[in-house]
């Protein structure tokens, strides 16, 4: 086939354009890789070295754990308590994202007097083993994967990344409590309560210019941490423990030109209801024959799940006692007073579903009484909202427990 000079020249220009375009793609790809400040998958450890818990210090590449209770490393080729997928805290496969053999684990929450027993993962920011500092004013997309272990009796929120100039103190006996603009929580900051499978924690962070380390964990005190009780899957043989324990993997920090480049940016804005607790307080009434009738009835308060006005079986039992006494005393009249908590009031401003829960709780109780044959004119209704705190609250109660005690309906005799 013959080519004239003009045709050949056109092909040459096309070839040059293709080469230039390919070079441009390569440069762009290289530039994109350069934007990745950190990608920690904990693979820099030998399986034969992974033999016991509290062992994260064996990982290379600037990984450590700052508190007395160390974070853990689990490995497919590990032994004993730290194997993958089945280990001392449950069963979890590696993330499909990196197809690796390793992931880490931390304690993010413990209740009561054990609140300070938490663990953290600290990583020095390195590029080609040389220290890196985030640049002031630039925006970074920060994300990592987590999964709640089956050993957990609790799940919590406030999983966060803390950026620091210096390495967080070594061997500190208690939790690391930090309140600063160097702490980045997930965009939703929800309670992460999913067993099995991995979930992303993600947000953008604007650097202050002194960040050389990143630490993953919970930096809030229990008083400001939302938690909920969870039940392990029936098929799990793992012993339940009084903690919220999370597997952690794929910690990534990437420079972005626009926040929309961060995958989590367009996620649904967090709603208050996302943090509703599943805890329902209950107390068995302590009733004796010597107690007056009004005290017996007052001892049968009923309680509700956050955001709900439905009756539990325990609530029905308590009301059955009151109904029995009303049947035995035909002249007896009672007051039914409803209460809700502060978070429900805030949620009602976002959704009418949570509006007037004190009234809805009284209504469901009255409906039950009437269905059992009690005339409605023997009942006086009262709505307290959040104005009357429960007498069951004690000083040492966690915030979640205080709220649960306030979500109630109380019964009192009208004299």
Number of C-alpha atoms within 10 A of each C-alpha: 2 6 8 7 9 9 10 12 12 11 12 12 11 12 12 12 12 12 12 12 12 12 12 12 12 12 12 12 12 11 11 13 12 12 15 16 20 20 16 18 20 23 16 13 18 13 18 11 14 25 18 17 17 18 20 24 18 15 17 13 17 14 20 23 27 23 22 17 21 23 26 25 29 30 26 19 16 21 17 13 16 25 23 23 15 16 19 18 22 22 18 21 17 21 21 9 10 11 10 17 21 28 25 22 26 27 21 29 33 23 15 11 8 13 15 20 20 26 26 28 24 24 22 25 24 17 13 7 10 8 12 17 18 22 15 12 11 15 20 26 25 24 24 23 20 27 22 27 29 28 26 27 19 27 26 27 24 25 23 24 29 22 28 20 16 12 17 22 10 11 12 13 13 16 24 20 11 13 10 9 12 19 18 21 25 20 17 20 21 23 20 23 22 15 23 16 14 21 17 18 22 26 24 26 23 17 18 18 14 16 20 18 24 25 23 24 25 28 24 20 16 20 10 13 19 21 29 20 17 19 14 18 12 6 6 12 13 18 13 18 14 14 23 28 27 28 22 29 26 21 22 18 22 20 25 18 12 13 17 12 15 20 15 20 16 11 11 9 9 12 14 17 18 12 20 20 20 17 19 19 18 17 14 10 13 9 14 9 7 7 11 10 14 14 14 21 24 15 18 25 21 26 29 25 19 24 22 17 22 14 16 14 9 14 19 15 13 18 20 16 14 22 19 12 15 18 14 10 10 10 8 14 17 20 16 20 23 29 28 34 23 14 17 26 18 14 19 18 12 13 14 10 13 22 17 17 26 24 21 19 27 24 17 14 24 19 13 17 19 15 11 13 10 18 12 14 9 15 19 17 15 16 20 14 21 19 12 13 17 17 8 10 15 10 6 10 14 19 15 22 18 19 26 24 27 26 30 27 25 20 24 21 18 12 7
